[in-house]
Amino acid sequence: MSQDPEIAVIIPTLDCADSLIRLLDSLRCADRSRLELLVVDGGSTDGTVQRAAERGAKCIEAKGDRAKARNIGAANTAAPVLLFLDADMIADPGLIAECVARISDRDALIIPERTKSGNNLWARARALERDGLSGDPRYETPRCFTKNLFNRAGQFDSSMVGLEDIDLRERIIRLGANLGWTKSTVTHDEESVGFGNYLQKRAIYGKVDSTFKRRYPSAWASMRSPTHRLKRAVRSARSYGATKGSLLIAALILQRGSEVLLRLAARKRSYAC
């Protein structure tokens, strides 16, 4: 008689076969007898589903946003622990075992996130910022939850596109959740993310920024502090040397300045409606 899995790893996908395979390969050393891999695919045409199935993942096809895909994955597992990863991540070898061990006396776990240095200036600037903010509770969000807490909190909110992780974090904090941290990390593989890609994502996030500010004003103010972000980035940039570090900081300021303009434009449109 087969036992229910101890933990389910839920991964939303859409045309990301190559990056997904890198993630699944990074999970190979985990004890697969008590691990369930769930890929929730939004209609890929690049072989994502087939290649995921070849590596033992259970694949569910369901179109919709990332939050909806995650909720569908959670509803399709009997595992008491849920770990939500993105297809462009690579997990440390001991991540699964640590999550299973650490969640035993916690409600949710924050997994520090790093970014693989990109192959263009904009991606490297983004990696610099993310690494500077790694370990800061204002910016890190839980990725591993007990299923009980996840359901009590109301799961991910599909209306908070791009900010659904942070929105859920604020809701579980209000529930008095006992949060922990792992030593294991996940790494974002964003080598080829360019300036245009960055602005596209930020434009999407900007659409719900005013809603997030209204729901969680203190969290919003803390997260949007440009001074704090810049100080952390400058600290990280020191390891690159004066010239390269200064160039990355300049690119980061340009990125963030563009994001502010997009956010203001989105807010102006929402007021016009």
C-alpha positions in Angstrom: 0.0 0.0 0.0 1.6 3.3 -1.1 2.0 6.1 1.4 0.9 9.7 0.8 3.8 12.0 0.0 5.3 14.1 2.8 5.8 17.1 0.6 4.5 18.3 -2.8 6.6 20.5 -5.0 4.2 22.6 -7.2 5.6 24.3 -10.3 3.5 26.4 -12.7 4.8 26.3 -16.3 4.3 27.7 -19.7 6.7 27.0 -22.6 9.8 26.6 -20.3 10.9 23.1 -21.0 14.7 23.7 -20.8 14.6 25.7 -17.5 12.1 23.3 -15.9 14.4 20.3 -16.7 17.2 22.1 -14.9 14.9 22.6 -11.8 13.8 19.0 -11.8 17.3 17.7 -12.2 18.3 19.8 -9.2 15.7 17.9 -7.2 17.0 14.5 -8.2 18.9 13.8 -5.0 15.8 14.3 -2.8 14.0 11.2 -1.4 11.5 10.6 -4.2 9.6 8.0 -2.3 7.8 10.7 -0.2 8.1 13.6 -2.7 5.4 14.5 -5.2 6.3 16.7 -8.2 3.3 18.5 -9.6 3.7 20.5 -12.8 0.6 22.7 -13.6 0.9 23.7 -17.2 -0.9 26.6 -19.0 -0.8 25.2 -22.5 2.9 24.8 -23.5 3.8 23.9 -27.0 7.5 23.3 -26.5 7.3 19.9 -25.0 7.3 21.1 -21.4 4.6 18.6 -20.2 6.2 15.6 -22.0 9.7 16.3 -20.6 8.3 16.8 -17.1 6.5 13.5 -17.3 9.6 11.7 -18.4 11.2 12.9 -15.1 8.4 11.6 -13.0 6.3 14.7 -12.5 2.5 14.5 -12.4 1.3 17.0 -15.0 -2.0 18.9 -14.8 -3.0 21.1 -17.7 -4.9 24.2 -16.6 -4.8 27.6 -18.3 -4.7 30.7 -16.1 -2.3 32.8 -14.1 0.4 31.7 -11.8 -1.7 32.0 -8.6 -4.5 29.9 -10.1 -2.0 27.2 -11.2 -0.5 27.0 -7.8 -3.9 26.7 -6.1 -4.8 23.9 -8.6 -1.6 22.1 -7.7 -2.3 22.4 -4.0 -5.9 21.0 -4.5 -4.5 17.9 -6.4 -2.2 16.6 -3.7 -2.7 14.8 -0.4 0.7 16.0 0.9 0.5 17.9 4.2 3.4 20.2 3.1 3.4 22.4 0.0 6.5 23.8 -1.6 6.0 26.3 -4.5 8.9 26.8 -6.9 9.1 28.6 -10.2 10.3 26.9 -13.4 13.3 29.2 -13.7 14.8 28.2 -10.3 17.5 25.7 -9.3 17.2 24.2 -5.8 20.1 23.4 -3.4 20.6 19.7 -3.1 19.4 19.5 0.5 16.4 21.8 0.1 13.6 19.1 0.2 15.0 17.3 3.2 15.5 20.5 5.1 11.9 21.7 4.3 10.5 18.4 5.6 12.6 18.6 8.8 12.1 22.3 9.5 8.3 22.5 8.8 7.7 20.1 11.7 7.6 22.9 14.2 6.8 25.8 11.8 3.8 26.9 9.8 5.7 28.2 6.8 9.4 28.5 5.7 11.2 31.3 3.9 13.8 30.0 1.4 16.5 32.6 0.7 16.6 33.4 -3.0 19.6 34.2 -5.1 20.0 35.2 -8.8 22.3 33.7 -11.3 24.4 36.5 -12.8 23.0 37.3 -16.2 24.6 37.6 -19.6 23.6 41.3 -20.1 23.9 44.5 -18.1 20.2 44.5 -17.1 20.1 40.9 -15.9 23.4 41.5 -13.9 21.9 44.6 -12.3 18.8 42.6 -11.3 21.0 39.9 -9.8 22.9 42.5 -7.8 19.7 43.9 -6.3 18.3 40.5 -5.5 21.4 39.3 -3.8 21.6 42.5 -1.8 18.1 41.9 -0.5 18.5 38.2 0.2 17.8 37.4 3.8 15.9 40.7 4.4 12.4 39.8 5.8 10.9 42.8 4.1 11.5 41.3 0.7 11.7 37.5 1.2 8.5 35.5 1.1 7.6 32.0 2.3 7.6 29.3 -0.4 6.9 26.3 1.8 3.7 26.0 3.8 1.7 23.4 5.8 -1.4 22.7 3.8 -3.5 23.6 6.8 -2.1 27.1 6.9 -2.3 27.5 3.2 -6.0 26.7 3.2 -6.8 28.8 6.3 -5.1 31.8 4.7 -7.3 31.5 1.6 -4.6 30.3 -0.8 -3.1 32.6 -3.5 -5.2 35.5 -4.7 -5.4 35.5 -8.5 -6.3 39.2 -8.5 -2.9 40.1 -7.1 -0.9 39.2 -10.3 2.8 39.4 -9.7 2.4 40.2 -6.0 0.5 37.1 -4.9 3.5 35.8 -2.9 3.8 38.9 -0.8 0.0 39.2 -0.4 -0.1 35.7 1.0 2.8 36.4 3.3 1.0 39.4 4.8 -2.2 37.3 5.3 -0.4 34.5 7.1 1.4 37.0 9.3 -2.0 38.4 10.3 -3.0 34.8 11.2 -0.1 34.6 13.6 1.8 32.0 11.6 5.1 30.7 13.0 7.7 31.4 10.2 11.1 29.8 9.9 14.0 30.1 7.4 16.0 27.4 5.6 19.7 27.4 5.1 19.2 25.9 1.7 18.6 28.4 -1.1 17.0 28.6 -4.5 18.6 30.3 -7.4 16.8 32.2 -10.1 18.2 31.6 -13.6 17.6 34.9 -15.3 20.6 35.1 -17.5 18.9 36.4 -20.6 16.4 38.8 -19.0 16.7 42.1 -20.8 15.5 45.6 -20.0 12.3 45.1 -22.1 11.5 41.9 -20.3 12.0 43.7 -17.0 9.7 46.5 -17.9 7.0 44.1 -19.1 6.9 42.3 -15.8 6.9 45.5 -13.8 4.1 46.9 -15.9 2.0 43.9 -14.9 3.0 44.2 -11.2 2.1 47.9 -11.3 -1.5 47.2 -12.1 -2.1 45.8 -8.6 0.4 48.0 -6.7 -2.3 50.4 -5.5 -4.4 47.5 -4.3 -1.5 46.1 -2.3 -0.8 49.6 -0.8 -4.4 49.9 0.3 -4.4 46.4 1.9 -1.0 46.6 3.6 0.2 50.2 3.8 3.1 49.6 6.2 4.4 46.6 4.2 4.1 48.6 1.0 6.1 51.6 2.5 8.8 49.3 3.8 9.2 47.4 0.5 9.2 50.5 -1.7 11.9 52.3 0.3 14.4 53.3 -2.5 17.0 54.3 0.1 17.1 50.9 1.7 17.2 49.0 -1.6 20.0 51.2 -2.9 22.1 50.8 0.3 21.8 47.0 0.1 22.7 47.1 -3.6 25.7 49.4 -3.1 27.0 47.0 -0.4 26.7 44.1 -2.8 28.3 46.1 -5.6 31.6 46.6 -3.7 32.6 43.0 -4.5 32.6 43.9 -8.3 35.1 46.7 -8.1 34.6 50.5 -8.5 34.0 50.7 -12.3 31.8 47.6 -12.8 30.0 48.2 -9.5 29.2 51.8 -10.4 27.9 50.7 -13.9 25.6 48.1 -12.3 24.2 50.6 -9.8 23.5 53.1 -12.6 21.6 50.4 -14.5 19.7 49.4 -11.4 18.7 53.1 -10.8 17.5 53.3 -14.4 15.5 50.1 -14.0 13.9 51.2 -10.8 13.2 54.7 -12.0 11.4 53.3 -15.0 9.4 51.0 -12.7 8.3 54.1 -10.7 7.1 55.8 -13.8 5.1 52.6 -14.9 3.6 52.4 -11.4 2.5 56.0 -11.5 1.0 55.6 -14.9 -0.9 52.5 -13.8 -2.2 54.3 -10.8 -3.3 57.3 -12.9 -5.2 54.9 -15.2 -6.9 53.2 -12.3 -8.1 56.6 -10.9 -9.4 57.5 -14.4 -11.6 54.5 -14.3 
